[in-house]
Each structure stands twice: as structure tokens, then as C-alpha cells.
């Protein structure tokens, strides 16, 4: 990795550019296995600076609270309930404005490096109501009402961040107090109203974490602490459960090869089965995957029930190391501040209040909130198409809804002209950043290699051939569905749940694609109890033209450049033969 310049594969460009897509991906995959994306060191330092800015701003907000004294007297106030409340709301604000998950070049955002607030304060941008049959939520166009709700959420959160405590709370052993209930109710009401009108904003606010934790602020006395502990437990156990699959070792291998700390290509190669010919996850990747899943699934139980002492201290230390390990790898999608928050929560809630447990419950509300969150996780794992991977807590599991859009230049022009957006199409951003279409081909195919390193990538590129069947493939540019979300709706974070039929219909109404101008692959995540992943092939102008599934076993045994995975077709619009195809 260079300090200012990206490290790129050593290829003969004229020869390489004449190959098939699979042939072009092969050297990119080998480069990724040794180097990762080749991100300049300066860019990694930029993200480190962003983490430090997040910490320092949050720190300044906390010490501005009356009764919280001493910038460096952290041990005097780190466990104050109002400090935890403010860090939760501050991080929610950081995310919903657009500075958190999905920010910047490591999420393929160049101009501008974020969307979010630039879109959601602008009328006529696209929104996605989760249940449009609910009164007052139908439609897909952002109105002044949506802008006002989003703006009001930002304002009320800011008011809460600079509010004093509402007085002493003996049950929590605090004289500083907690935030006024009217602020909490208002924030939750606004977040709920926004979420019903546009699930994108709710997901960007990380409603399953910060929204749910804000609900605990309504609980009296120690119930707030117990509720927070239960939600942390649900997050860890939900994430660990979702990793009980064959996909997660692929995430580990990909993440470690892109890790800025492990700089040696020799070390990175060892995360694969047999570099350079067999780039499936090696023994080391599989061991790390299984060990980290065990840590995330077992240690939090010890942390929750130990009530402090040396056992609780060790459990807390293990979880701090666990989250720092993720943070230090600076993964693609950059969920950095979330990991910092989880580390703070371990200290503020578990270390700061070790003796508070289930036997101290004063009401059933914390248990009810845990049941609701856990049920969402269960439904999300059983029916992943119905629940985004965020509330389903399938973090880092390698098992997400994904999509691939095959777009002709004429369709790209229609998207640029037909929607209200800040960011241009992903391919155009790459060309602008790298200076020419030829230079942009390298990072474009490095992106394809990243996708293909995940097990579902083999299916996506195989299905792309089927989607483009009958048309020369060189007429299309392949783009991740989540990148389309970035341009069209202002936010993406590895979530194919947003790149769905609803978005396709919204773009078709605005852009009027002709048949064949756009072909789309939508691939569902694997339900935890089935070893298949279902797909749909869609032409926005004519609708779904094929459904079927791929077997997980066929994905995890193939190389990143293999785009000939067997598919089982269950339905075709033209009524032709269905069954197994290669």
C-alpha cells in the first residue's frame, strides 16, 4: 500500500481488457488476496481521524452537561446514566446525518463522500415506506412533511444533547439525573413517523440499536440499565447466531486480506486455502470464524450473568478486544463508530453497573423489549427477505440480500436525468475520481473481486449471464444494487434489502426504461434453516422473468472468478423448461 497512491494489480492492460469478465476478475482476486483493495495509507489515516473526531466531539458534549465535571476525570462520570443516554443519541445523530456507516471512499462514495442529510432535507428525492398501506405513508416521493420530520429529529436530538439532567434519581445513584422524558418521547415519535414513511432513514439511524436503546430511557430506575444490558445481549447473540453458516469464513478471509495492520502479503496469503490457485478461505480463516462466533455467542452471557468480579472483568475485556479487532481492520462499509460505541457501552453499562441484573427488575418492560428485538432477529434469520440484515442483526455474517444491476449507458443517462439526486452513478464517480474510463476499470473490477470473494458473489455473476441472455454483455455495466441505492436514495450499507422491487418500480416510473435497457439480479440471503438462496431476474420494463435458487454448497466450493454455478430455475415468464442449469 502506498501512502498517497493506491496499490493496483500488475497487469498488461490491453491484454487484460480483452478477457471475459471471469478472466478479468482472476488477477484482481489474486491481488486482493495479497494486498486487499490497495487503499492508500493516507485514506486509512483519514478514517482513523474520523473516529478520533467522533470520540472528541462526544466527549465535549458529555462534559458540557451540568454536573459532569473534568475533561480527564473520566472515572468520575463514565457510568452516569445521562452520559450513556447522550452517547446513544449522539451516535444516532452521527449515523443519521451520514457520517457513520457507509461514509466515504471505502464504501465507494467519492463525490460527495456521504448522502443522507443532503438527500433527506431535499424534497422530491425517493423514499421507501415499509408498509405503504398504512394511512399517510403511501407514495415514493419525499415531501415537505418528510423534510420537516427529518429536520425536527435532528433539532430535538441536538436539544437533548445539550440539556441538563432532570434531577436526582436515587434508584440510579445519580445526582445529575437523566434526560427529560418529553425529549425521549419526541425523539421516538419522530423516528417512528420517519420510519413509517421511509425505512431508509430508520435503517440509517440504526434504529435497531440506538432507537431501541432510546426506548430504554423511558424505563424508570434500574430498569433502564437492565433494558440496555438485555439489548446488548440481544445484539451479540443475534449476530453470533447469524454467523452459524458456511458464508462467514469468506468474510474473515476478505476482511483480513484488506486489513491495514497485516501489511505482509505472505501473512495475507495464509488466510486462503492455497494461494494463488485456490482462494477459498483457508484453515486460519475458518478457525478465526469459528472462534470469534464462539466468543460473540458465549462471552456476553458470562458478562451479563457474572455481575462483575474478576469473571465479569475478564468477559468485559474479551468483548473490548473483540470489537477493537473489528475496528482495527477498517472493514469495507466502515461500521467504525458503531464498534467504538459498543466498546463504550461495555464500560458504561456492564463495568459501571456490574451488580444490576434481572433480580432487580421493577417492571416487565425490559423483558418485553428484549422479546421484541429477539423475535425480529428470529424472523430475520428465517425469512431474510422480510427483514433487513440490520434489525435482523446479521452483522458481518456474509449472508445478506444482494443485487446486481446490468445497465446500458442509455439507462444510466435516464437515471441521471430522471431522479433528484446529489451523487452521480457509481461508474461516473469512478471515472471522475480516476481520470478516465480506462483507469476506472481497475477499481471497478477490484469491486467485482471483492463481491466475488463473498460466497454470494459467485451466484450474482452467474445469474448476471442469465439476466443478460440474448444481449451482448459488453453493452452493460454491472453495478451493485446497493450502489444504486446510494445514488437514488442517498444511503447504502451493504443492504440489498433496499435494492428491491420497490426501488425498481420507483426508478421505472421516473426513468421509463425500455425492455432490455436494465436487467437486475436480486439474490435473497440464505434462511438459517435452508441451504439455498432464492433469486429473481427482473427487467424493470416488463417485470420478473425468472425465479429460482442456488445451493449454498455450490457457492462455497468454487473460486471467486467462477461464474458458472449451477442454478435451479423454478419459473420462467416464457414458460420454457425449468430445472437445473449450469
C-alpha positions in Angstrom: 0.0 0.0 0.0 1.3 3.5 -0.9 0.9 6.4 1.4 -1.0 8.6 -1.2 -1.3 6.2 -4.1 -3.5 3.1 -4.4 -1.6 -0.1 -5.0 -3.0 -1.7 -8.2 -2.6 -5.1 -9.8 0.4 -5.5 -12.2 -1.4 -6.4 -15.4 -0.9 -5.8 -19.1 -4.0 -3.6 -19.6 -4.6 -4.1 -23.4 -4.4 -7.9 -22.9 -6.4 -7.9 -19.7 -9.1 -5.7 -21.2 -9.8 -8.3 -23.9 -10.6 -11.1 -21.5 -14.0 -12.3 -20.3 -15.4 -11.0 -17.0 -14.2 -14.1 -15.2 -10.7 -13.8 -16.7 -10.6 -10.1 -15.7 -11.6 -10.9 -12.1 -8.9 -13.6 -11.7 -5.9 -11.3 -11.4 -7.9 -8.9 -9.3 -8.9 -11.6 -6.9 -5.2 -12.7 -6.5 -4.2 -9.1 -5.9 -6.9 -8.7 -3.3 -5.7 -11.9 -1.5 -2.2 -10.4 -1.2 -2.9 -6.7 -0.8 -6.6 -6.1 -0.3 -8.1 -3.1 -2.2 -4.8 -1.4 -2.1 -6.2 1.6 -0.2 -3.6 4.3 0.3 -2.3 4.6 3.9 -3.4 8.2 4.0 -7.0 7.2 3.4 -6.9 4.7 6.4 -5.5 7.6 8.5 -8.4 9.7 7.4 -10.8 7.2 8.8 -8.7 7.0 12.0 -9.1 10.8 12.2 -12.8 10.5 11.7 -13.0 8.0 14.7 -11.0 10.4 16.8 -13.3 13.3 15.8 -16.3 11.2 16.8 -14.8 10.5 20.2 -13.7 14.0 20.9 -16.9 15.6 19.9 -18.9 13.1 22.0 -16.5 13.8 24.9 -17.1 17.5 24.6 -20.9 17.1 24.6 -20.7 14.9 27.7 -18.6 17.3 29.8 -20.9 20.3 28.8 -23.6 18.6 30.9 -24.1 20.4 34.3 -22.8 18.1 37.0 -20.3 16.3 34.7 -17.0 17.9 35.7 -13.5 17.3 34.5 -12.4 16.6 30.9 -10.0 13.9 32.1 -11.9 12.8 35.2 -13.5 10.0 33.2 -13.7 7.6 36.1 -15.9 10.1 38.0 -18.7 10.2 35.4 -18.3 7.4 32.7 -21.1 5.4 34.4 -23.6 8.3 34.8 -26.8 7.3 33.1 -27.2 10.6 31.4 -23.7 10.1 29.8 -24.9 6.8 28.3 -28.1 8.5 27.1 -26.2 11.3 25.4 -23.7 9.0 23.7 -26.6 6.9 22.3 -28.3 9.9 20.9 -25.1 11.5 19.7 -24.2 8.3 17.8 -27.7 8.1 16.3 -27.3 11.7 15.1 -23.8 10.9 13.7 -25.3 8.0 11.7 -28.5 9.6 10.5 -26.7 12.7 9.2 -24.4 10.4 7.2 -21.0 10.4 8.9 -21.2 6.8 10.2 -21.7 3.5 8.4 -21.2 3.8 4.6 -19.2 7.0 4.7 -16.6 7.8 2.1 -14.3 6.1 -0.5 -14.2 2.7 1.4 -17.9 2.5 0.6 -17.3 3.7 -3.0 -18.6 7.2 -2.1 -16.4 9.8 -3.7 -18.5 12.8 -4.8 -19.8 13.6 -2.2 -18.5 11.2 0.4 -21.9 10.9 2.0 -25.6 11.4 1.1 -28.1 11.1 3.9 -28.7 14.7 5.1 -28.0 16.0 1.5 -31.0 13.9 0.3 -33.3 13.8 3.2 -33.6 17.6 3.6 -34.4 17.8 -0.1 -38.0 17.3 -1.5 -38.7 15.1 -4.4 -36.0 12.6 -3.6 -37.0 8.9 -3.4 -38.3 7.4 -0.2 -39.4 3.8 0.6 -42.3 3.3 3.0 -42.0 -0.2 4.5 -45.8 -0.7 4.6 -47.4 1.8 2.2 -50.9 0.6 3.1 -50.6 2.3 6.4 -52.6 5.6 6.2 -50.5 8.7 5.4 -47.4 6.7 4.3 -48.2 5.8 0.6 -46.1 7.2 -2.2 -42.4 7.2 -3.0 -41.6 10.9 -3.3 -40.2 12.9 -0.4 -42.5 15.8 0.5 -42.0 18.9 2.7 -43.6 16.8 5.5 -40.8 14.3 5.3 -38.2 17.0 5.2 -39.8 18.6 8.3 -39.9 15.3 10.2 -36.2 14.6 9.5 -35.2 18.2 10.3 -37.2 18.0 13.6 -35.4 14.8 14.6 -32.0 16.4 14.2 -33.1 19.5 16.1 -34.7 17.6 19.0 -31.7 15.3 19.3 -29.4 18.4 19.4 -31.6 19.9 22.2 -31.3 16.6 24.2 -27.5 16.6 23.8 -27.1 19.9 25.4 -29.8 19.5 28.1 -29.1 19.1 31.8 -30.3 16.2 33.8 -33.9 16.4 35.1 -32.8 15.9 38.8 -31.5 13.3 41.1 -32.6 9.7 40.6 -31.8 7.8 43.9 -32.5 4.4 42.3 -29.7 5.0 39.9 -27.4 6.6 42.5 -27.1 9.8 40.4 -27.5 13.4 41.4 -27.1 14.6 37.8 -30.3 12.9 36.7 -31.4 11.7 33.3 -32.8 13.4 30.2 -36.4 14.8 30.4 -39.0 12.2 29.3 -40.6 14.7 26.8 -37.4 14.7 24.8 -37.2 10.9 24.7 -40.9 10.6 23.7 -40.5 13.2 21.0 -37.4 11.6 19.5 -39.0 8.2 19.4 -42.2 9.6 17.9 -40.3 11.4 15.2 -38.1 8.3 14.5 -41.3 6.1 14.2 -43.1 8.6 11.9 -40.0 8.9 9.7 -39.5 5.1 9.6 -43.1 4.5 8.5 -42.7 7.0 5.7 -39.1 6.0 4.7 -37.4 2.9 6.1 -34.1 4.1 4.6 -33.8 6.9 7.2 -34.8 4.5 10.0 -32.1 2.0 8.9 -29.5 4.7 8.6 -30.3 5.9 12.1 -29.5 2.3 13.2 -32.9 2.2 14.8 -32.4 -1.4 15.9 -29.6 -0.3 18.1 -29.9 3.4 19.0 -33.7 3.6 18.6 -34.2 0.5 20.8 -31.8 1.8 23.4 -33.7 5.1 23.4 -36.8 3.2 24.3 -35.0 2.0 27.5 -34.7 5.7 28.5 -38.5 5.6 29.2 -38.0 2.9 31.9 -37.7 4.1 35.5 -34.9 3.4 37.9 -32.6 0.4 37.2 -34.9 -0.9 34.5 -33.1 1.5 32.1 -29.8 -0.2 32.8 -31.3 -3.7 32.7 -33.0 -2.9 29.4 -29.7 -1.7 27.9 -27.9 -4.8 29.1 -30.5 -7.0 27.5 -30.3 -5.2 24.2 -26.6 -5.5 24.1 -27.0 -9.2 24.8 -29.5 -9.5 22.0 -27.2 -7.8 19.6 -24.3 -10.1 20.4 -26.3 -13.3 20.5 -28.2 -12.3 17.3 -25.1 -11.6 15.4 -23.4 -14.8 16.6 -26.4 -16.9 15.6 -26.5 -15.4 12.1 -22.8 -16.5 11.7 -23.7 -20.2 12.1 -23.4 -20.6 8.4 -20.9 -21.5 5.6 -20.5 -17.9 4.5 -18.8 -16.3 7.5 -15.2 -17.7 6.8 -15.4 -15.9 3.4 -15.9 -12.6 5.3 -12.9 -13.3 7.5 -10.6 -14.1 4.6 -11.7 -11.0 2.7 -11.5 -8.7 5.8 -8.1 -9.9 6.9 -6.6 -9.5 3.4 -7.8 -5.9 3.4 -6.6 -5.3 7.0 -4.2 -2.3 7.1 -2.3 -3.7 10.1 -1.4 -7.0 8.5 0.7 -5.5 5.7 2.8 -8.5 4.7 1.4 -10.3 1.6 3.0 -13.5 3.0 0.7 -13.3 6.0 -2.4 -12.5 4.0 -1.9 -15.4 1.7 -2.2 -17.8 4.6 -5.9 -16.8 5.1 -6.6 -18.7 1.9 -6.6 -22.4 1.1 -3.7 -22.5 -1.4 -2.7 -19.1 -2.9 -2.8 -18.3 -5.8 -4.9 -21.1 -7.3 -7.4 -21.9 -4.5 -8.7 -18.7 -2.9 -11.3 -20.2 -0.8 -11.0 -19.4 3.0 -8.1 -21.4 4.5 -7.8 -23.1 7.8 -6.7 -19.9 9.6 -9.8 -18.1 8.3 -12.1 -20.9 9.3 -10.6 -21.1 12.8 -10.9 -17.3 13.3 -14.5 -17.5 12.1 -15.5 -20.3 14.4 -13.5 -18.9 17.4 -15.0 -15.3 17.0 -18.5 -16.7 16.7 -18.0 -18.7 19.9 -16.7 -15.5 21.7 -19.6 -13.4 20.5 -22.1 -16.1 21.4 -20.8 -17.2 24.8 -18.8 -14.4 26.5 -21.7 -11.9 26.6 -23.7 -14.5 28.5 -20.9 -14.6 31.1 -20.7 -10.8 31.1 -24.5 -10.5 31.7 -24.8 -13.0 34.5 -21.5 -12.6 36.3 -22.4 -9.3 38.0 -18.9 -8.0 38.0 -15.9 -9.5 39.9 -12.9 -10.9 38.1 -15.1 -13.2 35.9 -17.1 -10.2 34.7 -13.9 -8.1 34.3 -12.3 -10.8 32.0 -15.5 -11.1 30.0 -15.7 -7.3 29.5 -12.0 -7.3 28.5 -12.6 -10.0 25.9 -15.5 -8.2 24.3 -13.5 -4.9 24.2 -10.7 -6.8 22.3 -13.4 -8.4 20.1 -14.8 -5.0 19.0 -11.3 -3.5 18.7 -10.3 -6.3 16.4 -13.2 -5.4 14.0 -12.5 -1.7 14.3 -8.7 -2.0 13.6 -9.4 -3.9 10.3 -11.3 -0.8 9.0 -13.7 -3.1 7.0 -15.4 -2.1 3.8 -18.6 -0.3 4.6 -16.7 1.2 7.6 -19.0 0.5 10.6 -16.4 2.1 12.7 -18.2 4.3 15.2 -20.7 1.5 15.9 -17.8 -0.6 17.2 -16.5 2.3 19.3 -20.0 2.8 20.8 -20.2 -0.9 21.7 -16.9 -0.6 23.5 -18.1 2.4 25.4 -21.4 0.6 26.2 -19.4 -2.3 27.7 -17.7 0.1 30.1 -20.6 2.3 30.9 -23.3 -0.3 31.4 -21.6 -3.6 32.3 -18.5 -2.4 34.1 -20.1 0.7 35.5 -23.2 -1.1 36.8 -22.0 -4.7 37.4 -24.4 -5.5 40.2 -27.6 -4.6 38.3 -29.3 -7.7 37.0 -32.6 -9.4 36.3 -33.4 -9.8 40.0 -33.5 -6.0 40.3 -36.3 -5.6 37.7 -39.1 -3.3 38.7 -41.3 -3.9 35.7 -41.7 -6.3 32.8 -40.9 -3.7 30.1 -37.2 -4.5 29.7 -38.1 -8.2 29.2 -40.8 -7.2 26.6 -38.3 -5.1 24.7 -35.8 -7.9 24.6 -38.5 -10.3 23.3 -39.5 -7.9 20.5 -35.8 -7.5 19.5 -35.1 -11.2 19.7 -38.2 -12.0 17.7 -37.1 -9.6 15.0 -33.8 -11.5 14.9 -35.5 -14.8 14.6 -37.8 -13.7 11.8 -34.9 -12.1 10.0 -33.0 -15.3 10.0 -35.9 -17.5 9.0 -37.3 -15.0 6.4 -34.4 -12.7 5.4 -36.3 -11.2 2.5 -38.8 -9.7 5.0 -36.3 -8.2 7.4 -33.2 -6.1 6.7 -29.9 -7.5 7.9 -29.7 -4.6 10.4 -32.7 -5.3 12.6 -32.1 -9.0 11.8 -28.7 -8.4 13.4 -26.9 -10.4 10.7 -23.9 -8.2 11.1 -20.7 -9.4 9.2 -22.3 -12.8 8.6 -21.6 -12.9 4.9 -25.3 -13.7 4.4 -27.2 -10.7 3.1 -29.7 -9.9 0.4 -27.7 -8.7 -2.6 -28.4 -7.4 -6.0 -26.6 -6.7 -9.3 -27.8 -4.2 -11.9 -26.8 -4.7 -15.5 -27.2 -1.2 -17.0 -26.8 0.1 -20.5 -25.3 3.6 -21.0 -28.7 4.9 -22.2 -30.3 3.7 -18.9 -27.5 5.4 -16.8 -28.3 8.6 -18.6 -32.0 8.2 -17.9 -31.3 7.7 -14.2 -29.0 10.8 -14.1 -31.8 12.8 -15.7 -34.8 11.3 -14.2 -34.2 11.4 -10.4 -33.4 14.1 -7.9 -30.0 13.1 -6.6 -26.7 14.5 -5.3 -24.4 11.7 -6.3 -23.8 10.6 -9.8 -23.9 7.0 -11.0 -21.1 4.8 -9.5 -19.3 4.3 -12.8 -19.3 8.0 -13.4 -17.9 8.7 -10.0 -15.1 6.2 -10.6 -14.2 7.8 -13.9 -14.2 11.3 -12.4 -12.0 10.1 -9.5 -9.5 8.1 -11.5 -9.4 10.4 -14.5 -10.6 8.2 -17.4 -12.8 5.3 -18.2 -9.8 3.1 -18.8 -8.3 3.9 -15.4 -11.6 3.4 -13.7 -11.8 -0.2 -15.0 -9.2 -1.3 -12.4 -11.1 -0.2 -9.3 -14.4 -1.4 -10.9 -13.1 -4.9 -11.3 -11.5 -4.8 -7.9 -15.0 -4.1 -6.6 -16.2 -7.2 -8.6 -13.4 -9.2 -7.0 -14.5 -8.0 -3.5 -18.1 -9.1 -4.2 -16.9 -12.4 -5.6 -14.8 -13.2 -2.6 -18.1 -13.4 -0.7 -19.8 -16.6 -1.4 -22.9 -15.0 -2.9 -20.7 -13.2 -5.5 -20.3 -16.4 -7.5 -24.1 -16.6 -7.7 -24.5 -13.0 -8.7 -22.1 -13.1 -11.6 -23.5 -16.5 -12.8 -27.0 -15.1 -12.7 -25.9 -11.9 -14.5 -25.2 -14.1 -17.5 -28.8 -15.4 -17.4 -30.1 -11.9 -16.9 -28.3 -10.5 -19.9 -29.0 -13.6 -22.1 -29.8 -12.7 -25.7 -27.9 -9.3 -25.5 -24.1 -8.8 -25.9 -22.8 -8.5 -22.4 -20.3 -5.7 -23.3 -23.3 -3.4 -23.8 -23.9 -3.5 -20.0 -22.1 -2.1 -17.0 -22.6 -4.2 -13.8 -23.3 -2.3 -10.7 -24.0 -3.4 -7.1 -27.6 -2.8 -6.2 -26.6 -1.0 -3.0 -24.6 1.5 -5.1 -27.8 2.2 -7.0 -29.4 2.9 -3.6 -26.5 5.3 -2.8 -27.3 7.3 -5.9 -31.0 7.1 -5.9 -31.8 7.4 -2.1 -28.7 8.8 -0.5 -27.6 5.8 1.7 -26.3 2.3 1.5 -24.6 0.0 3.9 -24.3 -3.5 2.4 -28.0 -3.9 2.5 -29.6 -5.4 -0.6 -32.9 -5.2 1.3 -33.2 -1.6 -0.1 -32.4 -2.7 -3.7 -35.7 -4.4 -4.3 -38.8 -4.4 -6.4 -40.0 -1.2 -4.6 -36.9 0.8 -5.8 -37.1 -0.8 -9.2 -40.7 0.4 -9.6 -39.8 3.9 -8.4 -37.0 4.2 -10.9 -39.1 2.8 -13.7 -41.8 5.4 -13.1 -39.2 8.2 -13.3 -36.9 6.8 -16.0 -39.1 4.8 -18.3 -36.5 2.2 -19.2 -37.1 0.3 -22.5 -37.1 -3.5 -22.4 -33.6 -4.8 -22.1 -32.0 -1.5 -21.1 -31.7 -2.7 -17.5 -31.6 -6.3 -16.2 -31.5 -6.9 -12.5 -30.4 -9.9 -10.3 -32.0 -10.0 -6.8 -30.5 -12.7 -4.6 -32.0 -13.4 -1.2 -30.0 -14.2 1.8 -29.9 -17.9 3.0 -32.7 -18.7 5.5 -30.9 -20.2 8.5 -32.9 -23.5 8.2 -32.4 -24.0 4.5 -29.2 -24.4 2.4 -30.4 -22.5 -0.6 -30.6 -18.9 -1.8 -33.6 -17.8 -3.9 -33.2 -15.3 -6.7 -35.3 -13.2 -9.2 -34.3 -11.8 -12.5 -36.1 -8.6 -13.4 -36.5 -6.3 -16.3 -38.0 -3.0 -14.9 -39.9 -2.5 -18.1 -41.6 -6.0 -18.2 -41.3 -7.4 -14.7 -39.9 -10.6 -13.3 -38.9 -13.0 -16.0 -37.2 -15.8 -14.0 -37.2 -17.2 -10.5 -35.1 -20.0 -9.0 -32.4 -20.8 -6.4 -28.8 -21.7 -6.0 -27.4 -24.1 -3.4 -25.0 -22.8 -0.8 -22.9 -25.9 -1.2 -22.3 -25.0 -4.8 -21.2 -21.5 -3.9 -18.7 -22.2 -1.1 -16.7 -24.8 -3.1 -15.9 -22.5 -6.1 -13.3 -19.9 -6.8 -14.0 -16.2 -6.8 -13.8 -16.0 -10.6 -16.1 -18.9 -11.1 -19.3 -17.6 -12.7 -20.8 -21.0 -13.8 -22.6 -22.0 -10.6 -25.5 -24.5 -11.1 -28.9 -22.8 -10.8 -32.3 -24.3 -10.4 -35.0 -22.4 -12.3 -38.4 -22.8 -10.8 -40.4 -20.4 -13.0 -39.9 -18.5 -16.3 -42.2 -15.9 -17.8 -42.0 -17.5 -21.2 -42.9 -20.9 -19.9 -39.7 -22.6 -21.1 -38.1 -25.6 -19.4 -37.3 -25.2 -15.7 -34.8 -27.3 -13.7 -31.1 -27.3 -13.1 -28.9 -25.2 -15.4 -25.2 -24.6 -15.4 
